[in-house]
């Protein structure tokens, strides 16, 4: 992102360098009601910041989420040559969500949705 610039400061108490770097892998949860639009915004922001993402979509939206991720990855590969920036858990569940949250490679969580009904 163009507006993320490093910042350095020095003073009587030392030197501080603040530099933004990617997290690596973001774990994301999408809702059933607007899964694909949510994924669209998430992928743009996550990839632009230099990260990859794995989605654990709502089970009711898993098939459309898988199709969307496939289309996004094809477009990203066509433009950049980078494969599989986005991944999706094919059969999402609370167990797959828990495993994603505990995985060492997942450094940040992005959860979108509302209360269960």
C-alpha positions in Angstrom: 0.0 0.0 0.0 1.4 3.3 -1.1 0.5 5.2 2.1 2.3 2.7 4.4 5.7 4.4 4.8 8.5 3.7 7.3 9.0 6.2 10.1 12.2 6.7 12.1 12.6 8.9 15.2 15.5 9.6 17.4 15.9 11.5 20.6 17.4 11.6 24.1 16.1 8.0 24.8 17.3 6.3 21.6 16.2 5.5 18.1 12.9 4.0 17.0 12.1 2.5 13.5 8.6 1.7 12.6 8.2 -0.3 9.4 5.2 -2.1 8.2 5.6 -5.6 7.0 3.1 -8.3 5.9 1.7 -10.7 8.6 2.1 -13.7 6.2 -1.1 -15.7 6.4 -4.4 -14.2 7.4 -7.2 -16.6 8.6 -10.6 -15.3 7.5 -14.2 -16.2 8.2 -17.0 -15.0 5.9 -20.8 -14.9 6.5 -23.5 -16.8 4.7 -25.4 -13.7 3.6 -22.8 -11.9 1.6 -19.9 -14.2 1.4 -18.5 -13.4 -2.1 -18.6 -9.5 -1.7 -16.9 -9.9 1.7 -14.2 -12.1 0.2 -13.7 -9.6 -2.7 -12.9 -6.8 -0.3 -10.8 -9.1 2.0 -8.7 -10.5 -0.8 -7.9 -7.0 -2.3 -6.9 -5.6 1.1 -5.0 -8.7 2.3 -3.1 -9.3 -0.9 -2.3 -5.6 -1.4 -0.6 -5.6 2.0 1.5 -8.6 0.9 -0.3 -11.4 2.7 -2.0 -14.6 1.7 -5.4 -15.7 3.1 -7.2 -18.9 4.0 -11.0 -18.7 4.2 -13.2 -20.7 6.5 -16.5 -19.7 5.0 -19.9 -20.2 6.6 -20.9 -23.7 5.6 -24.0 -22.4 3.8 -21.8 -20.4 1.5 -18.9 -22.9 1.1 -19.6 -23.8 -2.6 -19.9 -20.2 -3.8 -16.8 -19.3 -1.7 -14.8 -22.1 -3.4 -15.9 -20.9 -6.8 -15.0 -17.3 -6.0 -11.6 -18.2 -4.6 -10.8 -20.2 -7.7 -11.8 -17.2 -9.9 -9.7 -14.7 -7.8 -6.7 -17.0 -7.9 -6.9 -17.3 -11.7 -7.1 -13.6 -12.1 -4.2 -12.9 -9.6 -2.1 -15.5 -11.3 -2.8 -14.1 -14.8 -1.7 -10.6 -13.7 1.2 -11.5 -11.3 2.3 -15.1 -11.8 1.7 -15.7 -8.1 -0.4 -18.8 -7.3 -2.8 -19.5 -4.5 -2.9 -16.2 -2.7 -6.3 -17.2 -1.4 -7.3 -20.7 -0.2 -10.6 -21.9 1.1 -11.5 -24.8 3.4 -13.7 -27.0 1.3 -15.8 -28.4 4.2 -15.8 -25.6 6.8 -16.8 -26.4 10.4 -16.2 -25.1 13.9 -13.4 -27.7 14.1 -11.7 -26.4 10.9 -12.1 -22.8 12.3 -10.5 -23.9 15.6 -7.6 -25.6 13.7 -7.1 -22.5 11.5 -7.0 -20.3 14.6 -4.4 -22.4 16.3 -2.2 -22.9 13.2 1.3 -21.5 13.6 1.3 -19.9 10.1 -1.9 -17.9 10.7 -0.7 -14.6 12.2 -3.9 -12.6 12.0 -7.7 -13.3 12.1 -10.4 -11.5 10.1 -13.9 -12.5 11.1 -17.0 -11.1 9.4 -20.5 -12.1 10.4 -23.2 -11.8 13.0 -24.7 -13.9 15.8 -25.9 -17.4 15.1 -29.6 -17.8 14.8 
